[in-house]
């Protein structure tokens, strides 16, 4: 993946909160900000897709929405996860895609 270096400005309190969060998760501030930007971009794209859907098909049926929310809750979608849980999830996805975990690649290389 190509990396693009940029310069950004953050409110002092936001910077400190982000720095603490990155430290807590054991990642660099750049990595933490990249993950946060990826999540925010995904949410923005989802909101845009929903607005387009509503424009074409109208608002979703309330009963169907309640059922969908219940199914998502049952599946754990949107629930908070620890850094270890996120790492385990990402490792499992990498295995499903046939990718070697980073530590295995380092030993093999």
N, C-alpha and C positions, 0 to 999 in steps of 0.2 A: 504494500500500500504506500503510495506517495504521501509525503508529509509536506504541508505548506506552513511555513513560519509566518506568523502574523503578529501584530502589535495591537493589544486591546487595552481599554481603560475600564476599570471596575470601581464601583463605590468601595470605600475602605472597609466597611463592615462586610460587604459581600465577599471581598477578597479574603478577609480573615476567616469567614465561615467556610469558604471553598478550600482554603489552605488546610484548615482543621479537618474538614471532611476527607480530603485526599490523604492526609497523614493518618487518620483513623483507619482508612481502607488500605493503607500501605502502598499507595501509588503516588506517582508524581502529580503535581498540580496540573501539568499539561495533559496527562492521561485522564485525570478526573474531569477536567473541563471538556475534553474531547467526548468523554462518555456522557456528560451532562448535555452537551450540544447535540449529540446523536439522539438522545432521548427526547429533548425538546423539539428537534426537527421532526422526529417521528410523530409526536403528538400534533404538531402543526399540520403535517400532511394528513393525518387522520381526521382532524377537524375540517380541513378543506374537502376531503373525500365525502364526509358526512353532509356538508353543506351542498355539495354537488348532487348527492343522492337525493336529498330532500327536495332540491329544485326539480329534479326529474320525476321522482316517484311520490313526492309528498312526505309528510312526517310519518315515522314508523308507528305501527299499532302499539298502544300502551301495554296490552297483554303480552305481545310478542317481546317487547322490550323488557318487561319484568322477567319473562322466562329466560331471555338471553342473559340478563344480569345475574340471575340465580345460577345459571350454568357457568358463567365466568367466575363467580365467587367460589363455586364448588371446585373448579379447576385451579384456583389460587391465583388467577390473573389479577394483577394490580396489588398483590400483597407484598409487603416489604420483605427483602431478603438480605442476609448478611453478605459480606464480601466473600466468605468461604462458600456460601451457597451459590452465589453468582459464578464464582470460579468453577465450582463443580458442574454447574449447568453448562457453562461455556466449554468445559473439557468434554462433557458428554456429547454436545453438539459437534465438536471437532471430531470425536471418534465416529459419530454417525456419518460425517462427511468423508471419513477415511483420512483425516489429517492427523499427523503425529503431534502430541503435545510438545510444547517448547522444550521442556527438560529432556525429552527423549531425543529430539533433534540435536540438542547440544551434545549429548553423550555419543550420538551416532556420527556427528560431524567431526 
